[in-house]
Amino acid sequence: MKIGPFAFLRPPLGDLGATYDDRLRLIEKRVVVDFLLALIELFSLGVTAEELRLKIGDFAPTGVG
């Protein structure tokens, strides 16, 4: 390997930047997946709560009687 006049621009430990970038991409993907799963869970909890309100409303006294 020939060292040129711009050797000071090379990474000091070789090409570890590529592995660091790969790790960041993997972390970003995990964060996005976790965020989407949290949204799905919140939506399903909202739907469940709405169904429970409707069921409770069926048994609630209407005041007519």
MDAnalysis code that builds the backbone (N, CA, C; Angstrom):
import MDAnalysis as mda
import numpy as np

u = mda.Universe.empty(195, n_residues=65, atom_resindex=np.repeat(np.arange(65), 3), trajectory=True)
u.add_TopologyAttr("name", ["N", "CA", "C"] * 65)
u.add_TopologyAttr("resid", np.arange(1, 66))
u.add_TopologyAttr("resname", ["MET", "LYS", "ILE", "GLY", "PRO", "PHE", "ALA", "PHE", "LEU", "ARG", "PRO", "PRO", "LEU", "GLY", "ASP", "LEU", "GLY", "ALA", "THR", "TYR", "ASP", "ASP", "ARG", "LEU", "ARG", "LEU", "ILE", "GLU", "LYS", "ARG", "VAL", "VAL", "VAL", "ASP", "PHE", "LEU", "LEU", "ALA", "LEU", "ILE", "GLU", "LEU", "PHE", "SER", "LEU", "GLY", "VAL", "THR", "ALA", "GLU", "GLU", "LEU", "ARG", "LEU", "LYS", "ILE", "GLY", "ASP", "PHE", "ALA", "PRO", "THR", "GLY", "VAL", "GLY"])
u.atoms.positions = np.array([
    [0.845, -1.170, 0.000],
    [0.000, 0.000, 0.000],
    [0.895, 1.240, 0.000],
    [0.605, 2.125, -0.913],
    [1.392, 3.341, -1.033],
    [0.728, 4.456, -0.231],
    [1.518, 5.162, 0.545],
    [1.003, 6.277, 1.334],
    [1.277, 7.556, 0.554],
    [0.217, 8.261, 0.251],
    [0.329, 9.473, -0.552],
    [0.452, 10.715, 0.302],
    [0.402, 11.883, -0.345],
    [0.550, 13.141, 0.384],
    [-0.658, 13.454, 1.274],
    [-1.776, 12.774, 1.057],
    [-2.976, 13.046, 1.858],
    [-3.233, 11.934, 2.872],
    [-2.165, 11.320, 3.365],
    [-2.296, 10.232, 4.334],
    [-2.949, 10.712, 5.625],
    [-2.823, 11.971, 5.946],
    [-3.421, 12.487, 7.178],
    [-4.945, 12.484, 7.107],
    [-5.528, 12.338, 5.915],
    [-6.974, 12.298, 5.774],
    [-7.548, 10.895, 5.973],
    [-6.688, 9.884, 6.001],
    [-7.165, 8.512, 6.195],
    [-7.573, 8.300, 7.642],
    [-8.562, 7.441, 7.883],
    [-8.944, 7.143, 9.260],
    [-7.781, 6.509, 10.013],
    [-7.577, 6.861, 11.264],
    [-6.413, 6.361, 11.996],
    [-6.439, 4.851, 12.235],
    [-7.608, 4.247, 12.360],
    [-7.702, 2.822, 12.649],
    [-8.194, 2.022, 11.441],
    [-7.987, 2.523, 10.290],
    [-8.462, 1.820, 9.101],
    [-9.872, 2.250, 8.750],
    [-10.621, 1.343, 8.161],
    [-11.960, 1.691, 7.698],
    [-13.020, 1.226, 8.688],
    [-12.891, 1.653, 9.927],
    [-13.893, 1.319, 10.931],
    [-15.141, 2.176, 10.789],
    [-15.063, 3.235, 10.032],
    [-16.228, 4.089, 9.829],
    [-17.363, 3.356, 9.156],
    [-17.045, 2.423, 8.289],
    [-18.086, 1.664, 7.600],
    [-18.868, 0.818, 8.592],
    [-18.177, 0.162, 9.510],
    [-18.901, -0.650, 10.487],
    [-19.707, 0.230, 11.430],
    [-19.195, 1.390, 11.766],
    [-19.932, 2.318, 12.616],
    [-21.201, 2.776, 11.916],
    [-21.106, 3.103, 10.618],
    [-22.284, 3.502, 9.851],
    [-23.296, 2.372, 9.778],
    [-22.806, 1.145, 9.607],
    [-23.712, 0.002, 9.560],
    [-24.449, -0.161, 10.880],
    [-23.731, 0.011, 11.985],
    [-24.378, -0.103, 13.299],
    [-25.426, 0.995, 13.481],
    [-25.126, 2.207, 13.033],
    [-26.106, 3.284, 13.153],
    [-27.353, 2.977, 12.341],
    [-27.170, 2.424, 11.147],
    [-28.333, 2.062, 10.326],
    [-29.179, 1.013, 11.023],
    [-28.546, 0.024, 11.634],
    [-29.291, -1.014, 12.348],
    [-30.040, -0.431, 13.537],
    [-29.395, 0.482, 14.258],
    [-30.053, 1.114, 15.404],
    [-31.241, 1.941, 14.930],
    [-31.074, 2.678, 13.841],
    [-32.176, 3.481, 13.311],
    [-33.346, 2.593, 12.921],
    [-33.064, 1.450, 12.305],
    [-34.139, 0.540, 11.913],
    [-34.865, 0.016, 13.138],
    [-34.128, -0.320, 14.193],
    [-34.763, -0.816, 15.413],
    [-35.636, 0.258, 16.045],
    [-35.170, 1.507, 16.021],
    [-35.949, 2.600, 16.609],
    [-37.241, 2.786, 15.834],
    [-37.157, 2.731, 14.512],
    [-38.358, 2.907, 13.683],
    [-39.338, 1.762, 13.931],
    [-38.829, 0.541, 13.998],
    [-39.704, -0.609, 14.236],
    [-40.356, -0.505, 15.616],
    [-39.584, -0.137, 16.624],
    [-40.144, 0.023, 17.966],
    [-41.212, 1.115, 17.991],
    [-40.973, 2.198, 17.281],
    [-41.943, 3.286, 17.226],
    [-43.238, 2.825, 16.562],
    [-43.128, 2.097, 15.456],
    [-44.319, 1.612, 14.763],
    [-45.084, 0.611, 15.636],
    [-44.367, -0.258, 16.334],
    [-45.043, -1.203, 17.225],
    [-45.765, -0.473, 18.358],
    [-45.159, 0.587, 18.875],
    [-45.812, 1.372, 19.928],
    [-47.080, 2.037, 19.397],
    [-47.037, 2.558, 18.179],
    [-48.231, 3.163, 17.586],
    [-49.342, 2.129, 17.411],
    [-48.983, 0.948, 16.938],
    [-49.982, -0.107, 16.755],
    [-50.603, -0.490, 18.098],
    [-49.770, -0.603, 19.127],
    [-50.284, -0.960, 20.437],
    [-51.212, 0.120, 20.987],
    [-50.823, 1.381, 20.835],
    [-51.691, 2.464, 21.304],
    [-53.011, 2.484, 20.551],
    [-52.976, 2.248, 19.254],
    [-54.204, 2.229, 18.470],
    [-55.100, 1.081, 18.924],
    [-54.511, -0.094, 19.148],
    [-55.320, -1.235, 19.573],
    [-55.905, -1.003, 20.965],
    [-55.148, -0.347, 21.846],
    [-55.687, -0.013, 23.163],
    [-56.844, 0.970, 23.045],
    [-56.742, 1.917, 22.134],
    [-57.825, 2.875, 21.920],
    [-59.075, 2.204, 21.405],
    [-58.915, 1.261, 20.495],
    [-60.068, 0.530, 19.953],
    [-60.705, -0.300, 21.057],
    [-59.878, -0.954, 21.867],
    [-60.398, -1.773, 22.966],
    [-61.152, -0.909, 23.974],
    [-60.608, 0.251, 24.292],
    [-61.270, 1.146, 25.240],
    [-62.618, 1.618, 24.682],
    [-62.661, 1.900, 23.397],
    [-63.918, 2.340, 22.778],
    [-64.956, 1.225, 22.819],
    [-64.543, -0.006, 22.566],
    [-65.474, -1.133, 22.634],
    [-65.991, -1.322, 24.055],
    [-65.111, -1.166, 25.037],
    [-65.553, -1.297, 26.427],
    [-66.549, -0.207, 26.789],
    [-66.324, 1.020, 26.311],
    [-67.272, 2.106, 26.585],
    [-68.634, 1.794, 25.985],
    [-68.647, 1.229, 24.788],
    [-69.918, 0.895, 24.147],
    [-70.629, -0.220, 24.907],
    [-69.882, -1.221, 25.353],
    [-70.494, -2.313, 26.108],
    [-71.017, -1.829, 27.447],
    [-70.252, -0.975, 28.117],
    [-70.701, -0.436, 29.394],
    [-71.920, 0.451, 29.172],
    [-71.931, 1.185, 28.081],
    [-73.061, 2.040, 27.768],
    [-74.347, 1.253, 27.547],
    [-74.235, 0.016, 27.067],
    [-75.424, -0.811, 26.864],
    [-76.087, -1.162, 28.192],
    [-75.293, -1.293, 29.249],
    [-75.832, -1.690, 30.556],
    [-76.106, -0.502, 31.463],
    [-75.696, 0.681, 31.062],
    [-75.880, 1.859, 31.910],
    [-77.351, 2.245, 31.925],
    [-77.811, 2.687, 33.057],
    [-79.223, 3.127, 33.127],
    [-79.422, 4.400, 32.299],
    [-80.507, 4.464, 31.599],
    [-80.781, 5.608, 30.738],
    [-81.521, 6.711, 31.452],
    [-82.062, 6.424, 32.632],
    [-82.822, 7.451, 33.364],
    [-84.298, 7.392, 33.057],
    [-84.672, 6.564, 32.100],
    [-86.094, 6.405, 31.769],
    [-86.611, 5.223, 32.571],
    [-87.696, 5.393, 33.289],
    [-88.119, 4.224, 33.995],
    [-89.223, 4.427, 34.859],
])
